Amino acid sequence: SVELFSDLMRSIESCQAELLEMMEKKQKAAEKQDEELIQELQQEITELKMRKTEVDNLLRIEDHLHLLQIDPALFSPPHTKSWSEIRMNTDLSVETLKRSLTQLQETLDEKLRQS
């Protein structure tokens, strides 16, 4: 009975350590992805601010001939990424947890059969 309990505790601790390691890896990967998205957003914001400044400066020009010679693309909407398509994975690995619990259940069943 004590041996069974000790085996069960070791199995639980092993599953817990494995699950924790997997969750930490997923957390780091998610953080890296988040940082990359933040950098992309900051770059896009910077570019939009620069473009706004350029357009604001052009709107102050009183030389209408000069305005007509400016590239019309400057006044067209900028190409931006469709951020609505970005999905953040908030799942903390339910499948990994299920596998660990299943493995734990199998270990427990095996130990109970042996005793």
C-alpha positions in Angstrom: 0.0 0.0 0.0 2.8 2.4 0.9 4.8 1.3 -2.2 1.7 1.8 -4.4 1.2 5.3 -2.9 4.9 6.1 -3.5 4.8 4.9 -7.1 1.6 7.0 -7.6 3.2 10.1 -6.2 6.3 9.7 -8.4 4.1 9.2 -11.4 2.0 12.3 -10.5 5.2 14.4 -10.0 6.6 13.2 -13.3 3.4 14.1 -15.1 3.3 17.4 -13.4 6.9 18.2 -14.3 6.3 17.2 -18.0 3.1 19.3 -18.1 4.8 22.3 -16.5 7.7 22.1 -19.0 5.3 21.9 -22.0 3.3 24.8 -20.7 6.4 26.9 -20.2 7.5 26.2 -23.8 4.1 27.1 -25.1 4.1 30.3 -23.0 7.6 31.3 -24.3 6.5 30.7 -27.9 3.3 32.7 -27.4 5.3 35.6 -25.8 7.7 35.6 -28.8 4.8 35.7 -31.2 3.2 38.5 -29.2 6.5 40.5 -29.3 6.7 40.1 -33.1 3.2 41.2 -33.6 3.8 44.2 -31.3 6.9 45.2 -33.4 4.9 44.9 -36.6 2.1 47.1 -35.2 4.6 49.7 -33.9 6.3 49.7 -37.4 2.9 50.2 -39.1 1.9 53.0 -36.7 5.2 54.7 -37.3 4.8 54.5 -41.0 1.2 55.8 -40.8 2.3 58.7 -38.6 5.0 59.7 -41.1 2.6 59.5 -43.9 0.1 61.7 -42.0 2.8 64.3 -41.4 3.7 64.3 -45.1 0.0 64.7 -46.1 -0.5 67.5 -43.5 2.6 69.3 -44.9 1.3 69.0 -48.4 -2.1 70.4 -47.5 -0.4 73.6 -46.3 1.2 74.2 -49.7 -0.4 77.1 -51.5 1.2 76.4 -54.8 -1.6 74.5 -56.5 0.6 73.6 -59.5 3.0 71.9 -57.2 0.2 69.9 -55.6 -0.9 68.6 -59.0 2.6 67.3 -59.6 2.7 65.3 -56.5 2.4 61.5 -56.8 -1.3 60.7 -56.3 -0.4 57.5 -54.5 0.5 59.6 -51.5 -3.2 60.4 -51.1 -4.4 56.9 -51.6 -5.1 54.7 -48.6 -1.9 53.0 -47.4 -1.4 49.2 -47.6 -1.8 47.9 -44.1 -2.0 44.3 -42.8 -5.4 43.0 -42.0 -5.1 42.6 -38.2 -8.6 41.1 -37.9 -7.1 37.9 -39.3 -4.7 37.5 -36.4 -5.7 34.8 -33.9 -4.2 34.5 -30.5 -3.9 31.0 -29.1 -5.2 31.3 -25.5 -5.5 27.5 -25.0 -3.1 26.3 -22.4 -2.8 22.9 -24.1 -5.9 21.1 -23.0 -4.8 18.2 -25.2 -1.5 17.9 -23.3 -3.4 18.0 -20.0 -5.7 15.2 -21.2 -2.8 13.1 -22.3 -1.1 13.5 -18.9 -4.2 12.6 -17.0 -4.8 9.6 -19.2 -1.2 8.5 -18.7 -1.7 9.0 -14.9 -4.9 7.0 -15.0 -3.2 4.1 -16.8 -0.3 4.1 -14.4 -2.7 4.0 -11.4 -4.8 1.2 -13.0 -1.6 -0.8 -13.6 -0.4 -0.3 -10.1 -3.8 -1.3 -8.7 -3.8 -4.5 -10.8 -0.3 -5.4 -9.6 -1.2 -5.1 -5.9 
